[in-house]
Amino acid sequence: MQLKNILKRKGYIKIELAKLSTNHFEVIAKINSVKGRFILDTGASNSCVSIDLAEKFELELEDSDTKAAGAGAIGMETKISSNNKISLGKWSYNKFNLVLLDLSHVNMALTEHNAEPVDGIIGADILEKGEAIIDYKNQCVYLKKLVYKF
Protein backbone atom coordinates (compact mmCIF):
# COMPACT_ATOMS: atom_id res chain seq x y z
CA MET A 1 0.00 0.00 0.00
CA GLN A 2 1.28 3.47 -0.86
CA LEU A 3 2.26 5.99 1.80
CA LYS A 4 -0.33 8.53 0.63
CA ASN A 5 -3.15 6.00 1.02
CA ILE A 6 -2.04 4.99 4.51
CA LEU A 7 -1.75 8.61 5.62
CA LYS A 8 -5.08 9.58 4.06
CA ARG A 9 -6.79 6.85 6.11
CA LYS A 10 -5.11 8.24 9.23
CA GLY A 11 -6.51 11.74 8.60
CA TYR A 12 -3.56 13.37 6.86
CA ILE A 13 -3.87 15.96 4.12
CA LYS A 14 -1.33 16.11 1.28
CA ILE A 15 0.21 19.50 0.51
CA GLU A 16 2.33 19.98 -2.60
CA LEU A 17 5.77 21.55 -2.32
CA ALA A 18 7.92 23.17 -5.00
CA LYS A 19 11.69 22.86 -4.91
CA LEU A 20 13.55 26.15 -5.35
CA SER A 21 16.95 26.57 -7.01
CA THR A 22 18.35 26.87 -3.45
CA ASN A 23 17.03 23.35 -2.64
CA HIS A 24 14.52 24.85 -0.20
CA PHE A 25 10.92 23.72 -0.43
CA GLU A 26 8.31 26.38 -1.08
CA VAL A 27 4.69 26.04 -0.03
CA ILE A 28 1.69 28.21 -0.79
CA ALA A 29 -0.22 29.13 2.36
CA LYS A 30 -3.00 31.50 3.31
CA ILE A 31 -2.78 33.61 6.42
CA ASN A 32 -6.09 35.20 7.34
CA SER A 33 -7.35 34.15 3.87
CA VAL A 34 -4.51 35.99 2.08
CA LYS A 35 -2.31 33.82 -0.15
CA GLY A 36 1.46 33.94 0.15
CA ARG A 37 4.66 32.08 -0.69
CA PHE A 38 6.62 30.50 2.16
CA ILE A 39 9.74 28.42 2.66
CA LEU A 40 9.20 25.21 4.61
CA ASP A 41 11.95 25.22 7.23
CA THR A 42 12.20 22.37 9.76
CA GLY A 43 15.00 24.28 11.52
CA ALA A 44 12.94 27.40 12.19
CA SER A 45 11.32 27.11 15.61
CA ASN A 46 8.53 29.54 14.75
CA SER A 47 6.67 30.42 11.60
CA CYS A 48 7.20 33.99 10.55
CA VAL A 49 6.18 36.66 8.09
CA SER A 50 8.20 39.57 6.78
CA ILE A 51 7.32 42.55 8.97
CA ASP A 52 6.71 44.77 5.95
CA LEU A 53 3.80 42.46 4.96
CA ALA A 54 1.81 42.84 8.19
CA GLU A 55 -0.90 44.87 6.46
CA LYS A 56 -1.12 42.48 3.49
CA PHE A 57 -1.86 39.53 5.81
CA GLU A 58 -4.14 41.60 8.10
CA LEU A 59 -1.91 41.04 11.14
CA GLU A 60 -2.30 42.91 14.41
CA LEU A 61 1.14 43.51 15.89
CA GLU A 62 2.25 43.32 19.49
CA ASP A 63 5.66 44.23 20.85
CA SER A 64 8.03 41.38 21.62
CA ASP A 65 11.15 41.24 23.76
CA THR A 66 12.41 38.24 21.79
CA LYS A 67 15.36 38.70 19.46
CA ALA A 68 15.49 36.46 16.41
CA ALA A 69 18.50 34.68 14.99
CA GLY A 70 18.97 32.51 11.96
CA ALA A 71 19.83 32.43 8.28
CA GLY A 72 22.91 34.57 8.80
CA ALA A 73 21.38 37.25 11.00
CA ILE A 74 21.31 37.64 14.77
CA GLY A 75 19.66 39.98 17.27
CA MET A 76 16.81 41.03 14.96
CA GLU A 77 13.88 42.90 16.47
CA THR A 78 10.60 40.99 16.30
CA LYS A 79 6.88 41.58 16.68
CA ILE A 80 4.19 39.04 17.48
CA SER A 81 0.75 38.58 15.94
CA SER A 82 -1.77 36.40 17.77
CA ASN A 83 -5.01 34.62 16.85
CA ASN A 84 -4.46 34.23 13.12
CA LYS A 85 -5.71 31.53 10.78
CA ILE A 86 -3.31 29.64 8.55
CA SER A 87 -4.23 27.27 5.74
CA LEU A 88 -1.98 25.05 3.65
CA GLY A 89 -4.12 23.41 1.01
CA LYS A 90 -7.11 21.89 2.82
CA TRP A 91 -5.29 21.88 6.19
CA SER A 92 -5.97 24.79 8.53
CA TYR A 93 -5.16 25.94 12.04
CA ASN A 94 -6.95 28.67 14.00
CA LYS A 95 -5.58 30.83 16.81
CA PHE A 96 -2.12 30.67 15.28
CA ASN A 97 0.67 32.97 16.50
CA LEU A 98 3.23 34.42 14.11
CA VAL A 99 6.57 36.12 14.56
CA LEU A 100 7.19 39.14 12.33
CA LEU A 101 10.70 40.24 11.48
CA ASP A 102 12.81 41.67 8.70
CA LEU A 103 13.32 38.87 6.16
CA SER A 104 15.27 40.98 3.67
CA HIS A 105 18.45 38.92 4.32
CA VAL A 106 16.55 35.71 3.47
CA ASN A 107 15.08 37.18 0.30
CA MET A 108 18.43 38.64 -0.73
CA ALA A 109 19.99 35.17 -0.48
CA LEU A 110 17.12 33.68 -2.51
CA THR A 111 17.34 36.25 -5.30
CA GLU A 112 21.13 35.80 -5.49
CA HIS A 113 20.37 32.16 -6.35
CA ASN A 114 17.74 33.07 -8.96
CA ALA A 115 14.80 32.24 -6.69
CA GLU A 116 11.83 34.51 -6.09
CA PRO A 117 11.49 36.26 -2.70
CA VAL A 118 9.07 34.73 -0.17
CA ASP A 119 6.55 36.23 2.23
CA GLY A 120 7.69 34.17 5.18
CA ILE A 121 8.70 30.84 6.66
CA ILE A 122 6.61 27.89 7.80
CA GLY A 123 8.49 26.52 10.79
CA ALA A 124 8.52 23.66 13.25
CA ASP A 125 5.55 25.06 15.18
CA ILE A 126 3.20 24.30 12.27
CA LEU A 127 4.97 21.08 11.36
CA GLU A 128 4.63 19.84 14.94
CA LYS A 129 0.98 20.91 15.21
CA GLY A 130 0.17 19.02 12.02
CA GLU A 131 2.31 16.00 12.95
CA ALA A 132 4.11 16.58 9.65
CA ILE A 133 5.50 13.86 7.46
CA ILE A 134 7.69 15.20 4.67
CA ASP A 135 7.94 13.11 1.51
CA TYR A 136 11.10 14.43 -0.13
CA LYS A 137 10.93 12.11 -3.15
CA ASN A 138 7.40 13.21 -4.09
CA GLN A 139 7.91 16.82 -2.96
CA CYS A 140 4.99 17.05 -0.58
CA VAL A 141 4.22 17.28 3.11
CA TYR A 142 1.39 15.56 4.92
CA LEU A 143 -0.30 17.33 7.83
CA LYS A 144 -2.82 15.65 10.09
CA LYS A 145 -6.23 17.26 10.09
CA LEU A 146 -6.90 19.10 13.33
CA VAL A 147 -10.05 18.33 15.26
CA TYR A 148 -11.34 21.24 17.29
CA LYS A 149 -13.30 20.50 20.42
CA PHE A 150 -15.72 23.12 21.68
C-alpha positions in Angstrom: 0.0 0.0 0.0 1.3 3.5 -0.9 2.3 6.0 1.8 -0.3 8.5 0.6 -3.2 6.0 1.0 -2.0 5.0 4.5 -1.7 8.6 5.6 -5.1 9.6 4.1 -6.8 6.8 6.1 -5.1 8.2 9.2 -6.5 11.7 8.6 -3.6 13.4 6.9 -3.9 16.0 4.1 -1.3 16.1 1.3 0.2 19.5 0.5 2.3 20.0 -2.6 5.8 21.5 -2.3 7.9 23.2 -5.0 11.7 22.9 -4.9 13.5 26.1 -5.4 16.9 26.6 -7.0 18.4 26.9 -3.5 17.0 23.3 -2.6 14.5 24.9 -0.2 10.9 23.7 -0.4 8.3 26.4 -1.1 4.7 26.0 0.0 1.7 28.2 -0.8 -0.2 29.1 2.4 -3.0 31.5 3.3 -2.8 33.6 6.4 -6.1 35.2 7.3 -7.3 34.1 3.9 -4.5 36.0 2.1 -2.3 33.8 -0.2 1.5 33.9 0.1 4.7 32.1 -0.7 6.6 30.5 2.2 9.7 28.4 2.7 9.2 25.2 4.6 12.0 25.2 7.2 12.2 22.4 9.8 15.0 24.3 11.5 12.9 27.4 12.2 11.3 27.1 15.6 8.5 29.5 14.7 6.7 30.4 11.6 7.2 34.0 10.5 6.2 36.7 8.1 8.2 39.6 6.8 7.3 42.5 9.0 6.7 44.8 5.9 3.8 42.5 5.0 1.8 42.8 8.2 -0.9 44.9 6.5 -1.1 42.5 3.5 -1.9 39.5 5.8 -4.1 41.6 8.1 -1.9 41.0 11.1 -2.3 42.9 14.4 1.1 43.5 15.9 2.2 43.3 19.5 5.7 44.2 20.8 8.0 41.4 21.6 11.2 41.2 23.8 12.4 38.2 21.8 15.4 38.7 19.5 15.5 36.5 16.4 18.5 34.7 15.0 19.0 32.5 12.0 19.8 32.4 8.3 22.9 34.6 8.8 21.4 37.3 11.0 21.3 37.6 14.8 19.7 40.0 17.3 16.8 41.0 15.0 13.9 42.9 16.5 10.6 41.0 16.3 6.9 41.6 16.7 4.2 39.0 17.5 0.7 38.6 15.9 -1.8 36.4 17.8 -5.0 34.6 16.9 -4.5 34.2 13.1 -5.7 31.5 10.8 -3.3 29.6 8.6 -4.2 27.3 5.7 -2.0 25.0 3.7 -4.1 23.4 1.0 -7.1 21.9 2.8 -5.3 21.9 6.2 -6.0 24.8 8.5 -5.2 25.9 12.0 -7.0 28.7 14.0 -5.6 30.8 16.8 -2.1 30.7 15.3 0.7 33.0 16.5 3.2 34.4 14.1 6.6 36.1 14.6 7.2 39.1 12.3 10.7 40.2 11.5 12.8 41.7 8.7 13.3 38.9 6.2 15.3 41.0 3.7 18.4 38.9 4.3 16.6 35.7 3.5 15.1 37.2 0.3 18.4 38.6 -0.7 20.0 35.2 -0.5 17.1 33.7 -2.5 17.3 36.3 -5.3 21.1 35.8 -5.5 20.4 32.2 -6.4 17.7 33.1 -9.0 14.8 32.2 -6.7 11.8 34.5 -6.1 11.5 36.3 -2.7 9.1 34.7 -0.2 6.6 36.2 2.2 7.7 34.2 5.2 8.7 30.8 6.7 6.6 27.9 7.8 8.5 26.5 10.8 8.5 23.7 13.2 5.5 25.1 15.2 3.2 24.3 12.3 5.0 21.1 11.4 4.6 19.8 14.9 1.0 20.9 15.2 0.2 19.0 12.0 2.3 16.0 12.9 4.1 16.6 9.6 5.5 13.9 7.5 7.7 15.2 4.7 7.9 13.1 1.5 11.1 14.4 -0.1 10.9 12.1 -3.2 7.4 13.2 -4.1 7.9 16.8 -3.0 5.0 17.1 -0.6 4.2 17.3 3.1 1.4 15.6 4.9 -0.3 17.3 7.8 -2.8 15.6 10.1 -6.2 17.3 10.1 -6.9 19.1 13.3 -10.0 18.3 15.3 -11.3 21.2 17.3 -13.3 20.5 20.4 -15.7 23.1 21.7 
